[in-house]
Amino acid sequence: MQKSLIIQDAFLNRVRKEGITVCLNMLDGTKMRGLVKGFDSFVLMFEDAKAQQVMVYKHAVASIMPDRGVDFADAEN
């Protein structure tokens, strides 16, 4: 049985592995720029431009914008 692709996980894993800088647009209107260092079902471990690690709850994120395109052609779950 083939596992279905979970786009959120594939996207976050790709930007993490490739070190792609992203901009987190938060629900309160603030923006955070940096790297995704890890994630689970509820949180993102994020490193900002000052190399500070921040744990961000996913429910507080409105959108995630990568600095460049993210290829899902060979994405695995």
Backbone torsions as a table, in degrees:
resi	resn	phi	psi	omega
1	MET	NA	128.2	-178.2
2	GLN	-83.5	134.7	176.2
3	LYS	-73.8	143.0	176.7
4	SER	-79.7	148.1	-179.6
5	LEU	-74.9	128.1	173.9
6	ILE	-100.9	106.7	-171.9
7	ILE	-58.6	-42.1	179.9
8	GLN	-56.4	-48.4	-179.3
9	ASP	-65.8	-41.9	-179.9
10	ALA	-62.9	-43.8	179.2
11	PHE	-62.9	-52.0	-177.7
12	LEU	-63.1	-39.5	179.4
13	ASN	-65.3	-39.9	-179.5
14	ARG	-66.3	-46.2	-179.6
15	VAL	-67.8	-31.4	177.1
16	ARG	-67.7	-51.7	-177.3
17	LYS	-63.1	-39.1	-176.5
18	GLU	-89.5	-1.9	178.8
19	GLY	63.0	35.9	-179.4
20	ILE	-79.9	125.5	176.5
21	THR	-67.5	137.2	179.1
22	VAL	-127.8	160.1	172.7
23	CYS	-114.0	119.4	174.7
24	LEU	-88.7	120.9	174.1
25	ASN	-98.1	113.4	-174.8
26	MET	-86.7	157.7	-179.3
27	LEU	-61.2	-27.8	179.6
28	ASP	-84.0	3.8	176.9
29	GLY	96.1	-11.2	178.5
30	THR	-75.4	159.9	178.6
31	LYS	-125.6	142.0	176.0
32	MET	-127.2	133.6	-178.4
33	ARG	-118.2	133.0	178.9
34	GLY	167.2	-150.3	-174.5
35	LEU	-118.6	141.1	171.8
36	VAL	-80.3	122.1	-179.3
37	LYS	-101.5	-21.4	179.2
38	GLY	-177.8	169.0	-179.6
39	PHE	-164.1	158.5	169.9
40	ASP	-139.8	-159.6	-177.2
41	SER	-66.0	-24.2	-171.9
42	PHE	-117.8	-26.0	-173.6
43	VAL	-133.1	159.1	169.6
44	LEU	-114.3	133.4	168.2
45	MET	-93.0	121.2	-169.0
46	PHE	-125.7	140.7	176.1
47	GLU	-116.6	120.9	-177.6
48	ASP	-83.9	-177.9	-176.3
49	ALA	-62.1	-22.8	178.7
50	LYS	-92.2	12.4	-179.4
51	ALA	63.4	24.4	174.2
52	GLN	-87.5	132.9	176.2
53	GLN	-85.9	135.1	-179.0
54	VAL	-130.8	132.3	173.3
55	MET	-94.0	119.3	-176.5
56	VAL	-113.5	127.7	176.9
57	TYR	-76.3	129.6	-176.4
58	LYS	-58.1	-33.7	-177.8
59	HIS	-65.8	-12.9	179.0
60	ALA	-93.8	-3.8	-176.5
61	VAL	-96.7	127.7	176.6
62	ALA	-85.5	-43.7	179.9
63	SER	-158.3	161.1	177.4
64	ILE	-127.2	121.4	-178.7
65	MET	-114.8	114.9	177.1
66	PRO	-77.2	154.0	178.3
67	ASP	-68.9	-22.8	178.2
68	ARG	-143.4	171.1	-178.4
69	GLY	-62.2	150.0	178.4
70	VAL	-117.2	120.6	-176.2
71	ASP	-87.3	123.1	178.5
72	PHE	-103.3	6.0	-174.5
73	ALA	-54.2	-39.7	-178.7
74	ASP	-117.0	25.8	-178.0
75	ALA	-65.9	136.6	176.3
76	GLU	-117.6	154.0	177.3
77	ASN	-88.4	NA	NA
